[in-house]
Amino acid sequence: MIATLEPQAASARPIEELRATASASRLNTWLSCRLKFYFHYVLGIRKPRTASLYVGHAVHGVLKLWNQARWRRDVLTTEQLKRRFNTLWWQDQRHSPVRWDDGEEADEKQTAWSLLDLYFRESPIPPNERPQAVEVSVEADLSAHGLPRLIGILDLVRAGRRIVDFKTVGQTPSDEKAIHAHQVQLTAYALLYRANAGDIEGGRDLHHLVKTKTPKLVVTQQGPMTEAERTRLFKQLESYSEGVARQDFVPSPGLQCSFCSFLPDCKAWH
Ligand code: SF4
């Protein structure tokens, strides 16, 4: 059990640097709570990862290996993938600690592999389908609109220009709620794709790996970005840019506080 891990070293960022660029995750943090944004991005405070976050990280890491292998026209067997998973599980904790409760790690590791095993059996992606892009860093210059440069990493772009993002979740999502909850990310990815591919995406898919007792795969599909979505994102980026410039870092107490690792820092804030 590791219950008293110290936060990792802080790496503060200047306000001007944060105003110059924005990613979907940075924007989402800003929109959910500006004080959390301040702790994480301005002060650069890093907390030990939770078990749930680490499961998502490990699952994502193995899916990345699987996608990269298909891009190289390579085939990884389930045994090879499991060996990579075991290595990654131990290796990544050496760089960034995880906050495990007693006996939690073995169960979480089993959960993570069960999700991957299910995905490799039930994925809608054929094993011989070559991706268009895997884990590619992209950016879009929005200066013509007076907005920060948008940056991001696309997990996967399938043949047919379908942008795919992987989610590890605790509850079965409905299509409508998933699309709404991830709208910033889905719109940002479409903008990034268009800016870099010079083409319109074929669609945007969320592949949810659900951590229910019996793991489930839920695929939510959405078409190309609409003009209304683009306008919403631009307005949100405008609010981000102006708010960061004003240093408008106030707390937004709500349901999200139950999962916030900055709660002690937040209580001390005035
Ligand atoms: S505890 Fe709640 S209000 Fe405080 S920083 Fe976290 S999310 Fe924001």
Boltz pocket constraint, residues with backbone or C-beta under 6 A from the ligand:
constraints:
  - pocket:
      binder: B
      contacts: [[A, 32], [A, 33], [A, 34], [A, 35], [A, 36], [A, 251], [A, 252], [A, 253], [A, 254], [A, 256], [A, 257], [A, 260], [A, 261], [A, 262], [A, 263], [A, 266], [A, 267]]
      max_distance: 6.0
